[in-house]
Each structure stands twice: as C-alpha cells, then as structure tokens.
Amino acid sequence: MKPTMAIRIRRARVGAAMTQAQLADQLDVHRSAVAQWEREPGGTHPSVGHLSQIAIATKVAFEWLATGRGAEHAPAPGNRDARVYAANELEAVCLDSLRRVPARKQTVICKLLDELTRKR
C-alpha cells in the first residue's frame, strides 16, 4: 500500500532535514499550512504549485510526491536539472541559487532582474 500524500509530504520534509517552519518559509506559506498538509486523517492537500515547490525544496520527485508512483528521488542530481534549462553554466548556477531562496524573495529578485534589463 502506497503512503498517503500527507505521509509523503512529511517524509520528504524530514528527509530534507527541514522543520515545518523551514518548509513553510521556503514556500512563503504559514507553518499551519504545512501542518494541515501533513495531517492524517482530515488534512488538506496543497495546490499543484505548492506540490512542485515542495518537491524542489525537498529534492524529491514530483510524480512520487503527487501520486505515490515512481521513485521517491529523481534519478538525476538537483544541479543537473538546472542545466537542462540553462543556456550556460552561469545561468545554471543562478537558477540553482534562485531555487534555494524563499518564494517571496524570488519575486523580488525577478523584479530586480526585470528592472536591470529594461531599456531606458
């Protein structure tokens, strides 16, 4: 029997050596939201966007986290994933760094980049 989503979320968080508060900070949600997602029975399910953020923050495979199917951990290391999307090594390093920043700070960084690249 595959574990429930609540158990998979908890397992991913604990496996990443994160507290509920640390995961909440990464996702820019309240700690109580993470507690609800991990509650058995009667908890709530995170949105697909939050599931994606949880998978990235805890370095687990999205499919496993969302459905319980497949391998718990993606076969490729996290840095390699960024290189798939990056045009060069500098972009890969920046993307890896951006993924480690809480969501609210990611927004600020993206706005700053947008300002820096606007033509005047």
C-alpha positions as CSV (number, residue, x, y, z in Angstrom):
1,M,0.0,0.0,0.0
2,K,1.5,3.4,-1.0
3,P,1.7,6.1,1.6
4,T,-0.8,8.9,1.6
5,M,0.1,12.3,0.3
6,A,0.3,13.6,3.9
7,I,2.9,10.9,4.8
8,R,4.8,11.6,1.5
9,I,5.0,15.3,2.3
10,R,6.2,14.6,5.9
11,R,8.7,12.0,4.6
12,A,10.1,14.5,2.0
13,R,10.4,17.2,4.6
14,V,12.0,15.1,7.3
15,G,14.3,13.5,4.6
16,A,15.4,17.0,3.7
17,A,16.1,17.7,7.4
18,M,13.6,20.6,7.5
19,T,11.1,21.7,10.1
20,Q,7.6,22.6,9.2
21,A,8.5,26.2,9.7
22,Q,11.5,26.0,7.4
23,L,9.5,24.4,4.6
24,A,6.7,27.0,5.1
25,D,9.3,29.8,4.8
26,Q,10.6,28.3,1.6
27,L,7.1,28.1,0.1
28,D,6.0,31.5,1.6
29,V,3.1,30.0,3.5
30,H,2.2,29.7,7.1
31,R,3.6,26.8,9.1
32,S,0.0,25.8,9.8
33,A,-0.5,25.1,6.1
34,V,2.3,22.6,6.2
35,A,0.8,21.1,9.3
36,Q,-2.5,20.7,7.5
37,W,-0.9,19.1,4.5
38,E,0.8,16.6,6.9
39,R,-2.3,15.9,9.0
40,E,-3.7,12.3,8.9
41,P,-6.6,12.0,8.6
42,G,-8.6,15.1,7.6
43,G,-5.8,17.3,6.4
44,T,-5.9,19.4,3.3
45,H,-4.0,18.9,0.0
46,P,-1.6,21.5,-1.3
47,S,-2.1,23.1,-4.7
48,V,-0.1,21.7,-7.7
49,G,2.1,24.8,-7.5
50,H,2.9,24.1,-3.8
51,L,3.5,20.4,-4.5
52,S,6.0,21.5,-7.1
53,Q,7.7,23.8,-4.7
54,I,7.8,21.1,-2.0
55,A,9.4,18.7,-4.5
56,I,12.1,21.2,-5.4
57,A,12.7,22.3,-1.8
58,T,13.0,18.7,-0.5
59,K,14.6,17.2,-3.6
60,V,12.1,14.5,-4.2
61,A,10.4,13.5,-7.5
62,F,7.2,15.5,-8.2
63,E,5.4,12.4,-9.5
64,W,6.1,10.4,-6.3
65,L,5.1,13.3,-4.1
66,A,1.8,14.0,-6.0
67,T,0.7,10.4,-6.7
68,G,2.9,8.0,-4.8
69,R,4.1,6.4,-8.1
70,G,7.6,6.2,-9.3
71,A,10.9,6.6,-7.4
72,E,10.9,8.9,-4.4
73,H,14.0,10.7,-5.5
74,A,14.7,11.9,-9.1
75,P,17.5,9.9,-10.7
76,A,19.5,13.0,-11.6
77,P,21.1,15.3,-9.0
78,G,19.4,18.7,-8.5
79,N,22.2,20.7,-10.2
80,R,21.8,18.7,-13.4
81,D,18.2,19.6,-13.5
82,A,19.0,23.3,-13.7
83,R,21.5,22.7,-16.6
84,V,18.7,21.3,-18.7
85,Y,17.0,24.7,-18.7
86,A,20.1,27.0,-18.6
87,A,21.8,28.4,-21.6
88,N,25.2,28.3,-19.9
89,E,26.9,27.5,-16.6
90,L,26.3,30.9,-15.1
91,E,22.6,30.6,-15.7
92,A,22.6,27.1,-14.2
93,V,24.3,28.5,-11.0
94,C,21.8,31.4,-10.8
95,L,18.9,29.0,-11.3
96,D,20.2,26.7,-8.5
97,S,20.6,29.6,-6.2
98,L,17.2,31.1,-7.0
99,R,15.6,27.7,-6.2
100,R,17.0,27.9,-2.7
101,V,15.5,31.3,-2.0
102,P,12.0,31.6,-0.4
103,A,9.2,32.3,-2.9
104,R,8.7,35.9,-1.7
105,K,12.4,36.7,-2.2
106,Q,12.3,35.1,-5.6
107,T,9.7,37.6,-6.7
108,V,11.9,40.5,-5.5
109,I,14.9,39.0,-7.4
110,C,12.9,38.6,-10.6
111,K,11.6,42.2,-10.3
112,L,15.2,43.4,-9.9
113,L,16.3,41.5,-12.9
114,D,13.5,42.9,-14.9
115,E,14.4,46.4,-13.9
116,L,18.1,45.8,-14.7
117,T,17.3,44.5,-18.2
118,R,14.8,47.2,-19.2
119,K,15.9,49.6,-22.0
120,R,15.9,53.2,-21.0
